Amino acid sequence: MLLRKRAWDMMREEFATVSESASLAEAIRVLRESMKETPENSIIVVLKKNGNPRGVVSVWTLLKAIQDGVFKDEELSLTENVDWDEAFKRAGVLCADEPLEKYIDENFTMFRPTDPMLVVLELIRKKRQPWALVQEGGKVIGVVIVSDIYQELTRDLV
């Protein structure tokens, strides 16, 4: 049975998306909402205007963007005269207004829905990427997360 599993058996059809023109704030909002439904969802698929995938933004990339933009602000220094709430708010607004453009990972793994699970596992393992996209007809129809592969594998092994 394990050898018959395909990418479509593991993919999530519900996943977060934003357009390539989105801001960092919009991406953060979309991922937060998606994680309310599915806490292990850790990526946003970035779509071109024609609906084809441009790339992916991961939660790690968003955390790095927040760290770079917010926690390295000159106003947030360890002095006694800092209004922390105001400084953090200002830094957060500046960070969130940035375009998402520079945070998009365009090096993503793409599978067809009929690709065997072992092929999916091998490529994800080799690339050390915890997710992959499933595409059909030029459109993303699903996302495979490494934890989904693990669940499928262990379901049949145990």
TORSE-162160 format. One record per residue (C-alpha): x, y, z. Coordinates in Angstrom, 1 decimal. Layout:
<tinu xx="X" yy="Y" zz="Z"/>
...
END
This chain:
<tinu xx="0.0" yy="0.0" zz="0.0"/>
<tinu xx="2.8" yy="2.4" zz="0.9"/>
<tinu xx="4.3" yy="2.2" zz="-2.6"/>
<tinu xx="0.9" yy="3.2" zz="-4.1"/>
<tinu xx="0.8" yy="6.6" zz="-2.3"/>
<tinu xx="1.0" yy="9.7" zz="-4.5"/>
<tinu xx="1.6" yy="13.3" zz="-3.8"/>
<tinu xx="-2.2" yy="13.9" zz="-3.9"/>
<tinu xx="-2.6" yy="11.5" zz="-1.0"/>
<tinu xx="-0.5" yy="13.8" zz="1.2"/>
<tinu xx="-1.1" yy="17.2" zz="-0.1"/>
<tinu xx="-3.1" yy="19.9" zz="1.7"/>
<tinu xx="-5.6" yy="21.5" zz="-0.6"/>
<tinu xx="-6.1" yy="24.4" zz="1.9"/>
<tinu xx="-3.1" yy="26.6" zz="2.0"/>
<tinu xx="-2.2" yy="30.3" zz="2.4"/>
<tinu xx="-1.6" yy="32.5" zz="-0.6"/>
<tinu xx="-0.8" yy="36.1" zz="-1.3"/>
<tinu xx="-0.1" yy="38.0" zz="-4.5"/>
<tinu xx="3.5" yy="38.9" zz="-5.4"/>
<tinu xx="2.6" yy="42.6" zz="-4.8"/>
<tinu xx="1.7" yy="42.0" zz="-1.1"/>
<tinu xx="3.3" yy="43.7" zz="1.8"/>
<tinu xx="5.1" yy="42.0" zz="4.6"/>
<tinu xx="2.2" yy="43.0" zz="6.9"/>
<tinu xx="-0.3" yy="41.3" zz="4.6"/>
<tinu xx="1.8" yy="38.1" zz="4.5"/>
<tinu xx="2.1" yy="38.1" zz="8.3"/>
<tinu xx="-1.7" yy="38.5" zz="8.6"/>
<tinu xx="-2.5" yy="35.8" zz="6.1"/>
<tinu xx="-0.1" yy="33.3" zz="7.7"/>
<tinu xx="-1.5" yy="34.0" zz="11.2"/>
<tinu xx="-5.0" yy="33.4" zz="10.0"/>
<tinu xx="-4.0" yy="30.2" zz="8.2"/>
<tinu xx="-2.2" yy="28.9" zz="11.4"/>
<tinu xx="-5.4" yy="29.4" zz="13.4"/>
<tinu xx="-7.0" yy="26.6" zz="11.3"/>
<tinu xx="-3.8" yy="24.6" zz="10.7"/>
<tinu xx="-1.0" yy="25.4" zz="13.3"/>
<tinu xx="1.6" yy="23.3" zz="11.5"/>
<tinu xx="1.2" yy="25.4" zz="8.3"/>
<tinu xx="4.4" yy="27.3" zz="8.0"/>
<tinu xx="4.4" yy="28.7" zz="4.4"/>
<tinu xx="2.6" yy="31.1" zz="2.2"/>
<tinu xx="2.5" yy="30.5" zz="-1.6"/>
<tinu xx="3.2" yy="33.7" zz="-3.5"/>
<tinu xx="1.2" yy="33.9" zz="-6.7"/>
<tinu xx="1.9" yy="35.9" zz="-9.9"/>
<tinu xx="-0.9" yy="38.0" zz="-11.4"/>
<tinu xx="-1.8" yy="35.1" zz="-13.7"/>
<tinu xx="-2.2" yy="32.7" zz="-10.8"/>
<tinu xx="1.0" yy="30.7" zz="-11.4"/>
<tinu xx="3.4" yy="30.3" zz="-8.4"/>
<tinu xx="6.1" yy="32.8" zz="-8.0"/>
<tinu xx="7.6" yy="31.3" zz="-4.9"/>
<tinu xx="7.1" yy="30.7" zz="-1.2"/>
<tinu xx="7.6" yy="32.7" zz="2.0"/>
<tinu xx="8.1" yy="30.6" zz="5.1"/>
<tinu xx="7.5" yy="31.5" zz="8.7"/>
<tinu xx="11.3" yy="31.5" zz="9.2"/>
<tinu xx="11.7" yy="34.1" zz="6.5"/>
<tinu xx="9.0" yy="36.2" zz="8.1"/>
<tinu xx="10.7" yy="35.9" zz="11.6"/>
<tinu xx="14.0" yy="37.0" zz="10.0"/>
<tinu xx="12.3" yy="40.0" zz="8.4"/>
<tinu xx="10.7" yy="41.0" zz="11.7"/>
<tinu xx="14.0" yy="40.6" zz="13.5"/>
<tinu xx="15.9" yy="42.6" zz="10.9"/>
<tinu xx="13.2" yy="45.3" zz="10.7"/>
<tinu xx="12.0" yy="45.6" zz="14.3"/>
<tinu xx="14.6" yy="44.4" zz="16.7"/>
<tinu xx="17.5" yy="46.2" zz="15.0"/>
<tinu xx="15.8" yy="49.6" zz="15.0"/>
<tinu xx="18.0" yy="52.2" zz="16.5"/>
<tinu xx="15.2" yy="53.4" zz="18.8"/>
<tinu xx="15.1" yy="50.0" zz="20.5"/>
<tinu xx="18.2" yy="50.3" zz="22.5"/>
<tinu xx="18.9" yy="49.4" zz="26.1"/>
<tinu xx="18.7" yy="52.8" zz="27.6"/>
<tinu xx="16.4" yy="54.0" zz="30.3"/>
<tinu xx="14.8" yy="56.8" zz="28.4"/>
<tinu xx="13.2" yy="54.7" zz="25.7"/>
<tinu xx="9.5" yy="54.5" zz="25.3"/>
<tinu xx="9.5" yy="50.8" zz="24.4"/>
<tinu xx="5.9" yy="50.6" zz="23.3"/>
<tinu xx="6.2" yy="53.6" zz="21.0"/>
<tinu xx="9.6" yy="52.5" zz="19.6"/>
<tinu xx="8.4" yy="48.9" zz="19.0"/>
<tinu xx="5.2" yy="50.2" zz="17.3"/>
<tinu xx="7.1" yy="52.5" zz="15.0"/>
<tinu xx="9.6" yy="49.8" zz="14.1"/>
<tinu xx="6.8" yy="47.4" zz="13.5"/>
<tinu xx="5.0" yy="49.7" zz="11.2"/>
<tinu xx="8.1" yy="50.4" zz="9.2"/>
<tinu xx="8.9" yy="46.7" zz="8.9"/>
<tinu xx="5.4" yy="45.7" zz="7.9"/>
<tinu xx="5.1" yy="48.3" zz="5.1"/>
<tinu xx="8.0" yy="46.7" zz="3.3"/>
<tinu xx="7.2" yy="44.9" zz="0.1"/>
<tinu xx="7.2" yy="41.1" zz="0.3"/>
<tinu xx="9.4" yy="41.0" zz="-2.9"/>
<tinu xx="12.8" yy="40.5" zz="-1.2"/>
<tinu xx="11.6" yy="37.7" zz="1.0"/>
<tinu xx="10.2" yy="35.4" zz="-1.7"/>
<tinu xx="12.0" yy="32.1" zz="-2.1"/>
<tinu xx="11.8" yy="31.3" zz="-5.8"/>
<tinu xx="13.7" yy="28.0" zz="-5.4"/>
<tinu xx="10.9" yy="25.7" zz="-4.6"/>
<tinu xx="10.2" yy="22.0" zz="-5.3"/>
<tinu xx="7.2" yy="21.2" zz="-7.5"/>
<tinu xx="5.5" yy="17.9" zz="-7.9"/>
<tinu xx="2.7" yy="16.6" zz="-10.0"/>
<tinu xx="-0.3" yy="15.1" zz="-8.1"/>
<tinu xx="0.6" yy="11.6" zz="-9.5"/>
<tinu xx="4.2" yy="11.6" zz="-8.4"/>
<tinu xx="4.9" yy="8.6" zz="-6.1"/>
<tinu xx="5.4" yy="9.4" zz="-2.4"/>
<tinu xx="8.9" yy="7.9" zz="-2.5"/>
<tinu xx="9.9" yy="10.5" zz="-5.1"/>
<tinu xx="8.4" yy="13.3" zz="-3.0"/>
<tinu xx="10.2" yy="12.1" zz="0.1"/>
<tinu xx="13.5" yy="11.8" zz="-1.7"/>
<tinu xx="13.5" yy="15.2" zz="-3.3"/>
<tinu xx="12.3" yy="16.9" zz="-0.1"/>
<tinu xx="15.0" yy="15.1" zz="1.8"/>
<tinu xx="17.7" yy="16.0" zz="-0.7"/>
<tinu xx="16.8" yy="19.7" zz="-0.8"/>
<tinu xx="16.3" yy="19.8" zz="3.0"/>
<tinu xx="13.2" yy="21.8" zz="2.4"/>
<tinu xx="10.3" yy="21.0" zz="4.7"/>
<tinu xx="7.6" yy="21.6" zz="2.1"/>
<tinu xx="6.9" yy="21.3" zz="-1.6"/>
<tinu xx="4.2" yy="22.5" zz="-4.0"/>
<tinu xx="1.9" yy="20.3" zz="-6.0"/>
<tinu xx="1.0" yy="21.7" zz="-9.4"/>
<tinu xx="-1.4" yy="20.8" zz="-12.2"/>
<tinu xx="-2.0" yy="22.8" zz="-15.3"/>
<tinu xx="0.3" yy="25.5" zz="-14.2"/>
<tinu xx="-1.6" yy="26.2" zz="-11.0"/>
<tinu xx="-0.7" yy="25.2" zz="-7.4"/>
<tinu xx="-3.4" yy="22.7" zz="-6.2"/>
<tinu xx="-1.8" yy="21.7" zz="-3.0"/>
<tinu xx="1.1" yy="21.8" zz="-0.5"/>
<tinu xx="3.0" yy="18.8" zz="1.0"/>
<tinu xx="4.6" yy="19.4" zz="4.3"/>
<tinu xx="7.2" yy="17.0" zz="5.6"/>
<tinu xx="5.1" yy="16.2" zz="8.7"/>
<tinu xx="2.4" yy="15.0" zz="6.3"/>
<tinu xx="4.8" yy="12.6" zz="4.7"/>
<tinu xx="5.9" yy="11.4" zz="8.1"/>
<tinu xx="2.3" yy="10.7" zz="9.1"/>
<tinu xx="1.7" yy="8.8" zz="5.9"/>
<tinu xx="4.8" yy="6.7" zz="6.3"/>
<tinu xx="4.3" yy="5.9" zz="10.0"/>
<tinu xx="0.6" yy="5.1" zz="9.5"/>
<tinu xx="1.5" yy="2.1" zz="7.3"/>
<tinu xx="4.7" yy="1.1" zz="9.3"/>
<tinu xx="3.2" yy="1.0" zz="12.8"/>
END
